[in-house]
Amino acid sequence: MVTGLGAVTPLGLGGDALWTGLLAGRSGIRRLDAPEFAGHPVRIAGTVSADPAEVLPRTQARRMNRAAQFAVMAAREAWQDAGLPEGGTRAGGLDPDRVGVSLGSIIGGAPVLVAGDRRLRDRGARSVPPLTAPMTVPSQAASQVSLDLHVTGEARTVVSACASGTEAIGQAVDRIRHGHLDIVLAGGAEAAVTPEVMAAFSAMRTLSARNDDPEAASRPFAKDRTGFVNGEGAGVLLLESEEHALARGARIYCEAAGWGLSADAHHLAAPDPTGTGVARAVRRAVTDADAGLADVVHINAHATATVEGDLAEAAALSTVFAGADGAVPVPVTALKGSLGHLQGAAGGVEAVAAALTLHHGVIPPTIGCDDLDDAVPLDVVRNFARPLPERGDLVLSNSFGFGGHNAVLALRRR
């Protein structure tokens, strides 16, 4: 069961800021005005405007990379939102060995390593900070959440490109199902809006270069899409066994019903244009949820606004869900128009939004898709929010990554 939600996104701090921003069709994508981005071909990103050092104790924040800071902030919110004791398991009432953490990340603390390299080159070996090594590892986000809330059951990290956050949630579902844990804080965190990462993506020609119109730069499924917008943030779900949640009278947003994985085995970076691997992951998620395709009432698409990626996902959904007329009747939304692509955090943040969609019965709109690509036979919810159809009870949240990593989460309405 999903009993708590937490988010740090370009739309603001907290799940409420995320949800109200999505429903209003706002964009959190802005210009990168720092001198270090001068001369870059792409100078826009979905950035978190708040300084984590002003939210977390400054001494604690200085010991974390930026992704870990976001993770702790989102995990604290999810913990409190679930009505659990402030201060984590130290407050009593919970067995810390029955609580776990499962977070996805791609870059992790790599920006810390880059900063250390700069110091090394400019000022010598003695200038490199002593905590550079522990702040560099991708697992720091999970470890810092574990430290902050005194979680001793386990703290795992999933690294599977942009499917990382969704896969981390899926693994948490299994840990609870199999009786290993009662509660897991699961999702993803990423903070990779750096000159080096931006330059690397620019060299691949995968980024939108609409520097003059950042709020409209990310255009999922649109005919005039030109690439994704890099972003940062964190999204965390507090997952709990049904027995444990009911025993303490917890408020339940929805059920984490199942998940599916697959691999394209197609290309280093490009998706399989047939969408075969994606379709396989979708079907596996529905089957794992002990449901049928007719039960799917909404799909939160990965849709990064790259030409090839959006078409591959559309092809997959068409293969799985299309009716006799070739159209996909399930309403689809793509939130990267508002957020940009949060990399390893994307699956976590979009799962938070999917849970809120079920809870409130409203599908947030896709922004930036003013002119739907003719090759996308999907019912894309655009411009305005739409009521969630009453038929069916399953929402899917899709995440796909470089190298053919495909992960799909299935959430069920309660």
N, C-alpha and C positions, 0 to 999 in steps of 0.2 A: 504494500500500500504506500502511496505517496502522502505523507503527512506534514511535510514542511518544504518550503521553497525559498531559495536565496539567489540573488543575481547582482552582478556588477557589470554594467554595459555602457555603451556609448549614449544610451538614452537616460542614464543616471544611476544612482545607487539604489538598489533594492528592487524586489519583484514588482512593487506598485509602480515605480517609475518605468520599468520595462513595459508593463501591461498598458498603462495609460498612454505611453508614447506610441506603442504599436497601434492601439485602437484609434488614436488621433492621426495616424499616418505621418508621424514625425520622423525625421532622419537625424541620426547621431553622427553622420559623416561630416568632417570639417577639414579645413586646410591645415597643413603642417607648416607652421611659420618659423619653426626653430632654425637657426643658422645652419645646423648640420644637414638639413634637407635642401638647402639652396643648391641649385643646379641639377637636382634630380628630375628626371622626366615625369615622375608621378609624385605629387605633393599633397595628397589627400588620404585620409584614413578614418576609420571609426574608432575614435579614441575616448578613453574615460577621462573626463575633465577633472574629477576630484583627485586630490592628493591622498593616497592611502596613509601617509605619515600623519595626516590630520585626523584620521579616523582611528587608526591603531596607535597604541603607545609608541612613541618615536623610537625608543630603544629596541622594541620588538620588531618594528618595521625595518630598521636598518639591518637586521639579521636575515631578511628575506629578499629573494628576488621579486620583481614586480608581479609576476604570475602568482607566486605564493601569497603575496599580500592580497590580491583579488580573491584567491581561493579561501583564505581565512575569513575575509569579510562576508563572502557569500555563504560559507558554511555556518558562521555564527548566526546569520539571518535565518537560514533554514532550520537550525537547531531551535532558535527562539520561536520561530513561526510554528513549529511542531508542539510548542508548549512544554519543552523539556527544561530541566533546571538550568538557570543561568550559571555559567562557569563550567559547564560540561559535566562529565561523570564524577568529578570531585565533589559535587554538591550532594551526591548520594542518590539512592533510588534506582540506579542503573548499574549493571555489572559491566565495567569497562571492557572486559574480555569478550563480551557479546556484542560489542559495537565496533564497526569498521569504517574505513575510508577507501573509496575507489575513485580515483581521478584520472582524467586524460589530459595529456599535454604533448606538444610536438617539440617546440623550441625550448621550453622550460627556462632555465637560467642561462642559456647561451649568451644573451646580451651582457651578463656579468663577466663571462669569460672574455668577450670582446673588449670590454672596458679594462679588464686586467691586462690584456695584451697591449692596449694603448699605453697604460702606465709603464709596463715593462719596457717598451720601446722608447718612451719619452724620458723616463726617470730612473730606470734600472730595476733590478729584481726586488730590492728592499721596499719598493713603493707599492708592490702588489698587496692588497688587503688580505689578512690572514683567513677570512671567511670566504674567500673567492671560491675555493673548491666545493664546500658544502652548499653554497648558493648557486652553483652552476648546474648541478644534476637535475634532470627533469622531475625526479621524485620529490623535490623539495616542497612542492605544493601539498602533496599528500602527507608528508612528514610534519609540516607545520600545522596543518589542520589537526593531526593526531596529537601534537604537543599542546595546541591551544585548548582542545576540549578533552584532553586526557583520554584518548581513545587507544586502547591497547589490544583490541581483537586482531586487527591487521590494518595496514596502510599500504595499498597497492597502487601502482601507476601503470596506465595503459598508454602506449605510444604506437598508434596506427594511423599516422597522418591525420587528415581532417575527420576521420571516423572515430578518433580517440575518445571524445567525451561520451558519445553514444555507446561505444563498446564498454567503457568503464561502468556505465549504468547497467548494461546488460549483465556484466559479470557480477555486479552487486545483487541483481535480481536472483541469479543462480545461487549465490552464497547464502541468501536468506531462504530460498526454496529448499535447499539441501540441509537446512538446519544448523549451519555453522555459525550464523549470526542472527541477532534480532533486529538490529538497526544498522544501516549503512548510509553514510554521507557520500553521494555519488554524483559525478558530473565532470566538468572540465574547466581548465583555467589556462589562459594564454596572454602573453604580453610581448609581442614581437613586432611592434611598430618601431623599428630601428632603421637607420640608414643602410646598414648592411642587408637586412632582410628585404627592405623596399627595393634596393638596387638589384638583388638577386631575382625577385619576382618581375621587376621591370625588364631585366635581360631576357626572361622567358616570354615576354610580351603577353602576360596573362592578366595584368592590372589595367583597370580603366584609367585613362589619363584625362578625364574631364576635370582638370584642375580649376577651370573657371566656374564650375557649377557642382561643387562637392555633394550637396544634398540630393542631387539627381544623378549621381555618377553610377550608383549600383542599380542595374535595371534587369532583374531576373525575368527570364522568359520573354523579354521584349525584343522586337524585331531589330532595334538599334542598340542592343547591348554590346559593350566593347571590352568586358572583362570584369574581374571581381575587384572589390575594394578591401584592402587589408584592415583588420580590426583587432581589438583586444577586449578582454573581460573575463568573467567567470559565471558559471551557472551550476547550482548544486541542488539536488533533490535529496530530501531525507526519506529514505525507504525503510519500511518497517513491516515485519510480519503481521498478517491480519490478526492473529491471536494476541500479539503484544499490543497492537494499536487499540483493539477493542477492549482489552483488559484495563487500559489506562484512560479509556474514554476519549481517544484522540479524534480530532477533526480529520477526515479523509478527503483529499482532493480527488483522487482517482486510484485505480489499481494499475500497478506496473505489471502488465499481463504477460508479456513475452518479448522476445527479441530474435533477430536473425542476422547471421553473418554470411559473407561470401567473399570470394576473391576473383577479380577479372582475369588475372594472368594474361594481360594484354599488352601493357606498355608501361614504361617508367613513370610517365606523368599523365598521359592522355587516357580518358575513359574508353571502354569498349563502346563504339558507337551503336551497337545493337542493343545495349542495355541488358544483355543476358544476365550478367552477374548481379546487377541491381535487382532485376526481377526475381532472381533466386533468393536474395536476402529478404525481399518484401514477402514472398510466399512463406519463407521460413519463419518470419516474425508472426504472421497471422496463424500459422500452424502451431507455433509454440504457445500462442495465446489461447489455444484450443477454440479457435474461431474459424469462420469462413469469410471469403472475400466480400460477401454481401453484408457482413457486419461492420465493414470499414466505412465510417461516416465522414472522415476528413483526413487529409495528408498534409503534414508540414514538410514541404520539400527542401532538399538540400540547396538546389538552384543557386549557384554562385554568381550567375550572370556571365559566365564564359560561354562562347558559342557552342563548343563541343559538349561541355558538361551538361548544359540545360537540355540539349537535344537528346543526349543519351538517357537522362532521367525521364524525359517525356516519353521516349520510346519504350522504356521499361514499364512505366505506369500504363501506357497504352496496351502493351502486351498482356499485362496482368488484369486490367480492369475494363478495357474498352468493350462497349456493347456492339450490337450488330451494325450500328451506324458509324463505328470507328471512334466515337467520342468517349472520353472518360467521364462518367457521371459524378465521380466523387470530387467535392470541392477541394481545391489545392491552394495553399498560400505559401509564399516564399519571403521570409523575414529579413533576408540579407539586403533587401532594398532599404530597410531602415537602419540596420546594424552594421553593414559590411560583413565580411567573412572573418569570424573570430577564431579561425583555425582550430586548435585543439579544444577551445571553449565552445565552439559553435553547437556541438551536440548537446552540451549541458544547458546552455541558454535556451536553445530551441525546445528542449524537453520541458523546461520550466514553462515556456509559452504554451506548449501543447497541453500540459496539465491544467493551466489556467483556462485554456479554450474549453476543455471538458467541464471544468468547475463552473464557469460562468455561462457556458452555452453560446459562446460568441467566437467567430473566426475573425482574427485580425486581418486587415487587408495587406496585399502586396503593393508596395509603392514603387514607382519607377517603370512600371509596365504599362505605359500609356497605349502602346500599340503592340498587341500580342503577336508573337511570331506565328505566321501561318502554319509552320511545321510543328507547332505545339498544340496537340488536340486535347488540351486540358481545360477544365472549368476553373480558371484562376480567379480567385477572389481579389478584385482590384478596387483601389480607390476608397472603398467604404467597407466597414465591417459587415459581416453577414451572420444571421443566427445559425447556430449549428443545427443541421437537420435532426429531426427527432428519430428517424429510422436508424437502426444500427447503434453500436455503442463503442466502436474501436477507432482510435486516432493513431496514425502512424507518424513517426518523426524520423526522417531519413538523413543519413550522413555518409558521405563518400570521400575518399582521399587518394592522393597521389599513390601510384603503385597498384591501384585496383582494390583498395580496402573498402568494403561496403558493410554498413551496419544500419539496422532499422529497429527502432523501439516501438512496441505496441502498448498503448495505454488504454484502459477501459473505463468507461463512465460508470459511476456508482449510483 
